Amino acid sequence: METYRLATMAPQLVMSMPLIVIWLVGIGIAAAYRERHPTASMLAIVAFALMFVNAIIGVYTSTLPMMWMEQGLDGDGMAMRMMAIGVARTFFSVVAWALLLVALFKQRP
């Protein structure tokens, strides 16, 4: 079963890789500018980290329906769980983008 999950996650991880690289580079750039713009850099680091974690969670959750089917969960139960996960991921995505916008347009001394 674990081999199947890895085989399912691998293509999605590869497709997410360009964005993951951008977010990791963003964290590195924000960290490099932390002395010059501490608040904006910290906001950007948190935003990029949230985006990164959200993407990894998305890759992982793609394997959950198959696991739930093997456990005997019905379609309605799976739909409710996936909807809850989707709402949570959307919330974290909105928070991350809001933090990034604040970091970009925050007034600097």
C-alpha positions as a Markdown table, in Angstrom:
| # | Residue | x | y | z |
|---|---|---|---|---|
| 1 | Met | 0.0 | 0.0 | 0.0 |
| 2 | Glu | 2.8 | 2.4 | 0.8 |
| 3 | Thr | 4.4 | 1.9 | -2.6 |
| 4 | Tyr | 1.1 | 2.8 | -4.2 |
| 5 | Arg | 0.9 | 6.0 | -2.2 |
| 6 | Leu | 4.4 | 7.0 | -3.1 |
| 7 | Ala | 3.7 | 6.2 | -6.8 |
| 8 | Thr | 0.6 | 8.4 | -6.6 |
| 9 | Met | 2.4 | 11.3 | -4.8 |
| 10 | Ala | 5.5 | 11.3 | -7.0 |
| 11 | Pro | 4.0 | 12.8 | -10.2 |
| 12 | Gln | 2.1 | 15.4 | -8.2 |
| 13 | Leu | 5.2 | 16.3 | -6.3 |
| 14 | Val | 7.1 | 16.7 | -9.6 |
| 15 | Met | 4.3 | 18.9 | -11.0 |
| 16 | Ser | 4.5 | 21.1 | -7.9 |
| 17 | Met | 8.3 | 21.3 | -7.9 |
| 18 | Pro | 8.6 | 24.6 | -9.8 |
| 19 | Leu | 6.4 | 26.4 | -7.3 |
| 20 | Ile | 8.1 | 24.7 | -4.4 |
| 21 | Val | 11.5 | 25.9 | -5.7 |
| 22 | Ile | 10.2 | 29.5 | -6.1 |
| 23 | Trp | 8.8 | 29.4 | -2.5 |
| 24 | Leu | 12.1 | 28.1 | -1.1 |
| 25 | Val | 14.1 | 30.7 | -3.1 |
| 26 | Gly | 11.6 | 33.3 | -1.7 |
| 27 | Ile | 12.4 | 32.2 | 1.8 |
| 28 | Gly | 16.1 | 32.4 | 1.1 |
| 29 | Ile | 15.8 | 35.9 | -0.4 |
| 30 | Ala | 13.6 | 37.1 | 2.5 |
| 31 | Ala | 16.1 | 35.7 | 5.0 |
| 32 | Ala | 19.0 | 37.5 | 3.2 |
| 33 | Tyr | 17.2 | 40.8 | 3.5 |
| 34 | Arg | 16.1 | 40.3 | 7.1 |
| 35 | Glu | 18.5 | 42.8 | 8.6 |
| 36 | Arg | 17.5 | 45.5 | 6.1 |
| 37 | His | 13.7 | 44.9 | 6.3 |
| 38 | Pro | 13.0 | 42.7 | 9.4 |
| 39 | Thr | 9.3 | 42.9 | 9.5 |
| 40 | Ala | 8.6 | 42.6 | 5.8 |
| 41 | Ser | 11.1 | 39.7 | 5.6 |
| 42 | Met | 9.6 | 37.8 | 8.4 |
| 43 | Leu | 6.1 | 38.2 | 6.9 |
| 44 | Ala | 7.4 | 37.0 | 3.6 |
| 45 | Ile | 9.2 | 34.0 | 5.2 |
| 46 | Val | 6.0 | 33.0 | 7.0 |
| 47 | Ala | 3.9 | 33.4 | 3.8 |
| 48 | Phe | 6.3 | 31.4 | 1.6 |
| 49 | Ala | 6.5 | 28.7 | 4.3 |
| 50 | Leu | 2.7 | 28.5 | 4.5 |
| 51 | Met | 2.6 | 28.1 | 0.7 |
| 52 | Phe | 5.2 | 25.4 | 0.8 |
| 53 | Val | 3.5 | 23.4 | 3.5 |
| 54 | Asn | 0.1 | 23.8 | 1.8 |
| 55 | Ala | 1.6 | 22.3 | -1.4 |
| 56 | Ile | 3.1 | 19.4 | 0.4 |
| 57 | Ile | -0.2 | 18.8 | 2.2 |
| 58 | Gly | -2.0 | 18.9 | -1.2 |
| 59 | Val | 0.3 | 16.2 | -2.6 |
| 60 | Tyr | -0.3 | 14.1 | 0.5 |
| 61 | Thr | -4.1 | 14.5 | 0.5 |
| 62 | Ser | -4.3 | 13.3 | -3.1 |
| 63 | Thr | -3.7 | 9.8 | -1.7 |
| 64 | Leu | -6.3 | 9.9 | 1.0 |
| 65 | Pro | -9.4 | 8.9 | -1.0 |
| 66 | Met | -7.9 | 5.6 | -2.1 |
| 67 | Met | -6.9 | 4.9 | 1.5 |
| 68 | Trp | -10.4 | 5.8 | 2.7 |
| 69 | Met | -12.0 | 3.5 | 0.1 |
| 70 | Glu | -9.8 | 0.6 | 1.3 |
| 71 | Gln | -11.1 | 1.4 | 4.8 |
| 72 | Gly | -14.7 | 1.2 | 3.6 |
| 73 | Leu | -15.6 | 4.9 | 3.9 |
| 74 | Asp | -18.5 | 5.8 | 1.7 |
| 75 | Gly | -18.5 | 8.5 | -1.0 |
| 76 | Asp | -20.4 | 11.0 | 1.2 |
| 77 | Gly | -17.8 | 10.6 | 4.0 |
| 78 | Met | -14.9 | 11.0 | 1.6 |
| 79 | Ala | -16.6 | 14.1 | 0.1 |
| 80 | Met | -17.1 | 15.7 | 3.5 |
| 81 | Arg | -13.5 | 15.0 | 4.5 |
| 82 | Met | -12.1 | 16.3 | 1.2 |
| 83 | Met | -14.3 | 19.4 | 1.4 |
| 84 | Ala | -13.0 | 20.1 | 5.0 |
| 85 | Ile | -9.4 | 19.7 | 3.8 |
| 86 | Gly | -10.1 | 22.0 | 0.8 |
| 87 | Val | -11.6 | 24.7 | 3.1 |
| 88 | Ala | -8.6 | 24.5 | 5.4 |
| 89 | Arg | -6.1 | 24.6 | 2.5 |
| 90 | Thr | -7.9 | 27.6 | 1.0 |
| 91 | Phe | -7.9 | 29.4 | 4.3 |
| 92 | Phe | -4.1 | 28.9 | 4.7 |
| 93 | Ser | -3.5 | 30.0 | 1.1 |
| 94 | Val | -5.5 | 33.2 | 1.7 |
| 95 | Val | -3.6 | 33.9 | 4.9 |
| 96 | Ala | -0.3 | 33.3 | 3.1 |
| 97 | Trp | -1.1 | 35.6 | 0.2 |
| 98 | Ala | -2.4 | 38.3 | 2.6 |
| 99 | Leu | 0.9 | 38.1 | 4.5 |
| 100 | Leu | 2.9 | 38.3 | 1.3 |
| 101 | Leu | 0.9 | 41.4 | 0.2 |
| 102 | Val | 1.5 | 43.1 | 3.5 |
| 103 | Ala | 5.2 | 42.3 | 3.3 |
| 104 | Leu | 5.4 | 43.7 | -0.3 |
| 105 | Phe | 3.5 | 46.9 | 0.4 |
| 106 | Lys | 4.4 | 47.5 | 4.1 |
| 107 | Gln | 5.7 | 51.0 | 4.6 |
| 108 | Arg | 9.4 | 51.0 | 5.2 |
| 109 | Pro | 11.4 | 53.5 | 7.2 |
